[in-house]
Amino acid sequence: MGLFGSKDDDKKMTKDEKQMQKFMEKYQLEDLDEKDLQVLKRVANDLVGNGLFKMGMALSFAKAEEQAKVTYLSAIVEQNWMMIRQLGRLNKNIEKLNKNG
C-alpha cells in the first residue's frame, strides 16, 4: 500500500510528500504498514538533514578519513533499509502461514 495514494494523486501531493514517495520507491518500502510508515517519515527527514551535512563536508574539503567514515555509515544505512524491507516481507509471510495453519 502506498503512503500517499495512487500515482494519479501525484498532482495533489506536497513537495515533502513527493520527496517521501521517491525515498520509499528508492528503497522499495511501499509495502510497510502504517505504524512503520510513521517511523519511516521521521527517519527520512533525519536523513535529508544528513545528506546536507555530507554535501557540506565534501565542499569544505574535510579530511579523507572523515569523509570515509560518513561514506561507510551511509552504506550501513542503505543495508539497514534492505533488511527492514526483507523483515517486513518475512513478517507478512509468517502472518499468512499462521492464518492458513
C-alpha positions as CSV (number, residue, x, y, z in Angstrom):
1,M,0.0,0.0,0.0
2,G,1.4,3.4,-0.9
3,L,1.7,6.1,1.7
4,F,0.0,8.9,-0.3
5,G,-2.4,7.0,-2.5
6,S,-2.3,6.2,-6.2
7,K,0.0,7.7,-8.8
8,D,-3.0,9.8,-10.0
9,D,-2.8,11.7,-6.8
10,D,0.7,13.0,-7.6
11,K,-0.7,16.4,-8.6
12,K,-2.2,16.8,-5.1
13,M,1.0,15.9,-3.2
14,T,3.1,18.4,-1.4
15,K,6.8,18.7,-2.1
16,D,7.6,16.8,1.1
17,E,5.2,14.1,0.2
18,K,6.7,13.7,-3.2
19,Q,10.2,13.5,-1.7
20,M,8.9,10.9,0.7
21,Q,7.4,8.9,-2.2
22,K,10.7,9.0,-4.0
23,F,12.5,7.8,-0.9
24,M,10.1,4.9,-0.5
25,E,10.5,3.9,-4.1
26,K,14.3,4.2,-3.9
27,Y,14.4,1.7,-1.0
28,Q,11.3,-0.3,-2.1
29,L,9.4,0.4,1.1
30,E,5.9,0.8,-0.3
31,D,4.6,-2.3,1.5
32,L,5.2,-1.2,5.1
33,D,2.3,-0.9,7.4
34,E,1.0,2.4,8.7
35,K,2.9,2.3,12.0
36,D,6.2,1.6,10.2
37,L,5.4,4.4,7.7
38,Q,5.2,6.9,10.5
39,V,8.6,5.9,11.8
40,L,9.9,5.9,8.2
41,K,8.8,9.6,7.8
42,R,10.8,10.6,10.9
43,V,13.9,8.7,9.8
44,A,13.7,10.0,6.2
45,N,13.5,13.6,7.5
46,D,16.6,13.0,9.6
47,L,18.4,11.5,6.6
48,V,17.6,14.6,4.5
49,G,19.5,16.7,7.0
50,N,22.3,14.2,7.0
51,G,22.5,14.5,3.2
52,L,23.0,18.2,3.5
53,F,25.8,17.6,6.1
54,K,27.6,15.2,3.7
55,M,27.4,17.7,0.9
56,G,28.8,20.4,3.1
57,M,31.5,18.1,4.3
58,A,32.6,17.4,0.7
59,L,32.5,21.1,-0.2
60,S,34.6,22.0,2.9
61,F,37.4,19.6,1.8
62,A,37.1,17.6,5.0
63,K,39.8,15.1,5.8
64,A,39.6,11.9,3.7
65,E,39.2,9.8,6.9
66,E,36.2,11.8,8.0
67,Q,34.6,11.5,4.5
68,A,35.3,7.8,4.5
69,K,33.6,7.4,7.9
70,V,30.5,9.2,6.6
71,T,30.5,7.1,3.5
72,Y,30.7,3.8,5.4
73,L,27.9,4.9,7.8
74,S,25.8,5.8,4.7
75,A,26.4,2.3,3.4
76,I,25.2,0.8,6.7
77,V,22.1,2.9,6.5
78,E,21.5,1.5,3.0
79,Q,21.9,-2.0,4.2
80,N,19.5,-1.3,7.1
81,W,16.8,-0.3,4.7
82,M,17.3,-3.5,2.8
83,M,17.0,-5.6,6.0
84,I,13.9,-3.7,7.0
85,R,12.3,-4.4,3.7
86,Q,13.2,-8.1,3.9
87,L,12.0,-8.4,7.5
88,G,8.7,-6.9,6.5
89,R,8.3,-9.5,3.8
90,L,9.2,-12.3,6.2
91,N,6.6,-11.0,8.7
92,K,3.9,-10.9,6.1
93,N,4.7,-14.5,5.1
94,I,4.6,-15.6,8.7
95,E,1.2,-14.0,9.2
96,K,-0.1,-15.8,6.1
97,L,1.2,-19.1,7.4
98,N,-0.4,-18.5,10.8
99,K,-3.8,-17.7,9.1
100,N,-3.6,-20.8,6.9
101,G,-2.2,-23.2,9.7
